[in-house]
């Protein structure tokens, strides 16, 4: 996976998580589905489809979109983490430990892309 594909992958999942955070804050997670679930696709197939759709964007456009989406996602997380009962809900995907796993996911992909991540 090259840099463009990596940015598309993380950017697309950031968008999905933003939708999930908004649904959680609106108390509307029951019945929530990620896009790949709505489309009845394996998430790897969905991911490949998204990468193919966005492949024509320039690296500059991808970086700009990624930065905007990542900033929004971090703001969503900050909002969720300020209400402890939201992230300790045993039934919620958006529990605090799952939010922290997102960093591990990104770190894994960044290292696969050749970047050394020290923390």
N, C-alpha and C positions, 0 to 999 in steps of 0.2 A: 504494500500500500504506500503510495507516494504522498507527498505533502498535501497536494490538492485533495486527494481522496480522504486523507486523514481529517483535514479541515471540514470537508463535507460531512463525513461520518459524525464527528463530534458536534458540529453545528446542527445537524438534523436531529440528533438525540437531545441536544439542549432545547430545541423547539418543542420536542415531545414532552420533556420534563417541565417546561414552562406551562404547557397545557395542564399537566397533572397537578402542579402546584396551585394553579388558579382554581382547578376543580376542588382540590382539598380545602382551600381557603373559603370556597363558596359552599362547603359541605355537600359537594356533588360528586364525590368519588364513586359512589355506588353506581355500577354500570359503566364507569369510565373505561375506555379502551384506548390503547396506543394505536397509532395509525396502522401499524402492521396487523394488529388484532382486528380492527375494523375491516381491513381488506382481506382478512383471513390468509395472511402470508406469514411464513416463517420470517423472523426478524432479520436473518441474514439475506434472504431474498429481497425483503423490503429495503434493506440497507443498500444492496447492489443496485436496485432500481433507482433510489434517490441519488446515488453517486452518478449513475448514467445520466439522469435528468439534469444534474447541476455541473457536469464535467465541462461544459462550454464556458463557464464563468472564468474570468481571469483570476489569477492568484490575488491580485489587489482587491477585487470585488469579494472574493471569498474571505480574505482576512478582515475586511471591513464588516461584512455580515456576521462572521464568527464573533468578532469583538462586541458588536452590538447585542447579539443574542446571549453571549456569555455574561455580559454585564447585567442584562435583564434577568437571567437565571440566578446569578448571585444575589441580586436584589430580592428575587422571589424566595430564595433560601433564607436570606437574612430575615425576611418577614415571617417565614414559617418558624424559624428557630427562636424567634422572640416570644413564641407562645408554646411553652414546653409541652402542654397536653396534646398539641397537634402532633408533635414528633415522637411521642411516647405511646401513641395509640397502637396497640398490639396488632390491629388488623390493617394498618396503613402501610403502603409501600414507601411512603415518605417519612418513615421513622428516621431518627437522627443517624443511626448507623448506616442506613441505606444512602442517605445524603453524602456521608463521608466516602462511601464506596465509589461514588461518581469520580472523585479525585483519583482513586486508585485505577479506575477504568481509563481515565484520560492519561495518567502517567504511563500505563502500560502501552497505550497507542503511541504516545510521544516517543517512548524509548524504542518501539518498533520502527518508528520513522527516523531513528538515528540520533535523537536528542537525548542528552544525559540529564536526568532529573535527580537532583541531590536530596530532595526531601520528600 
